[in-house]
């Protein structure tokens, strides 16, 4: 799917605004993906220790983690597609003083 700048500008008043909105969404997507991965790692059974055995620190299989991570789409791509498809809603938060000036 090709996306042009004109497609982005249909959803935002400027390119800067579009980039800021998409970057915040990409961070959210990234955090969601990390949480899913960490939850799936946390569900892995921990081996029981027998008397006299000391496993010490259990190391995470980095290859398995990368395979799990690769199943997810890139967060920037998700944010870009959501922006172009009109799935992102955003608003500006004004402090109370500025909000009163904006209303009057």
N, C-alpha and C positions, 0 to 999 in steps of 0.2 A: 504494500500500500504506500503510494507516494503521497507526501504531504508537502504542500507549498506554504510559503509565508502568507499568502493571501487567505488560505484556509485558517491559519491562526488568527489573522487580523479580523476575521469575521466574528470571532469569539472574544476578542479583547480590544481595548481602545488603542493599545500600542504593543509593539513587539516586546518591549521591556516588561510590561504588565503580564503578557502571556508567559514569558520566561520565568518570572517570579512565581506565578501561580503554578506552573508546571513543576518547578523545582521543589516547591513545598509539597505538592502531591507526590512527587517521586520519592521524597524523604519518607512520607507516610507509607507508601507501598514498600519501600525498602525495610522499614521497621516492622511492618506486618509480616514480610517474608522471613526476616530474622527470627521473629517470635515463633512462627510456625516451625522453622528448622530447630530452634532450641527446644521447643515442646516435643518434637519428634525424637530428638536426642535424649531428652529427659525421660522418655518413656522406655528407653532401652533397658533391659534387665541388667542389674549389677550382679556379677558373679559372687556366689557365696564363698566365704573363706572357710577353709577347714582348719583344724588345729595345726599350728605350726606353720601355716602359710601366711605370707604377708605380701599382698599385691601392691601395697603402696598406693601411689596415685595412679588412677586409671586414665590412660591417654585416649583421646578421641581419635578415631580413624579419620584422618583428614581427607583421604580419598573418598570415603563414603559420604562425608559431609559435602564435598564438592559435587558429587553426583546428585545429591539431594538438592543442592542449591541450583544446579543447572536445569532443574525441572521448571523453575520459575522464569517468567519473562523478565526482561530488563525493566527496572522501575521507571527509567526515563521514557522507554517506549510505551509503557502503560499510561503514564501521565500525558504523553503527547497524543495518543489515540483518544484518551478520555476528553482532552481539551478540544480536539477537532470534532469529535462526535457530540459535543455539547453536554457531556456528562458531568462536567465540573461546574460547581456553583461557588462563587466567592463573593466576599463583601469586604468592605473596609471597616476597620474598627477605629472609631474616633474617640479620643478622650472626651469626657462630658463637656468641657469648655468649648472645644472645637465643634462638637456636635450641636451645641446651642447656636454657635455662629453660623453653621452650615444650614440650620433650619430657618433662621431669620433672614 
